[in-house]
Structure formats: C-alpha cells, structure tokens
Amino acid sequence: MTGCQGELVDKEFDVYIEDTEGNVILDEKVKSQSNGFFDLWLPRDKTYQITIKYDDQVSESEISTFKDDRTCITTMQLT
C-alpha cells in the first residue's frame, strides 16, 4: 500500500474559504494529520476561493465540487 506524505505534520493552518456569492464557508484553524494533509468537506456543485496560511506562507486557489472534479487536491503549495 502506498500513499502521499505531506511535509507539515500535525501543524495548524489558518484556512479561509468563500463561495462565489461571497459567503464565508470556513474561517478557522485546521490541524494537519499524521500524513501532513487535512480533510475539508464542502457542499457539492459549487466553486470556492480558498486561502491557506502557515506562519508567513500563503497558498490561494480556486477549487470546485462538481461531479467530475478531483476530491483530493495536492497541488496547493505554500510560498
């Protein structure tokens, strides 16, 4: 069995998610798991703007939850 391993294990991130109508979906600290990733559950069939912050590093991206969208996003990198 193989899997992915993130670099920042058991760390807290500031996560902010807003939908296209400007509604705040999430604005809280989220802790990464032992594999360095964290889970987010978002309503289906929507597009979101997500901002993740850790220390002085930030990653911003648009994600969506439509039928053919990816459910595992590993491309957001903190810079």
Stockholm file with secondary structure:
# STOCKHOLM 1.0

chainA/1-79         MTGCQGELVDKEFDVYIEDTEGNVILDEKVKSQSNGFFDLWLPRDKTYQITIKYDDQVSESEISTFKDDRTCITTMQLT
#=GR chainA/1-79 SS CCCCCCSSTTCEEEEEEEETTSCEEEEEEEECCTTSCCCCCCCSSCEEEEEEEETTEEEEEEEECSTTSCSCCCCCCCC
#=GC SS_cons        CCCCCCSSTTCEEEEEEEETTSCEEEEEEEECCTTSCCCCCCCSSCEEEEEEEETTEEEEEEEECSTTSCSCCCCCCCC
//
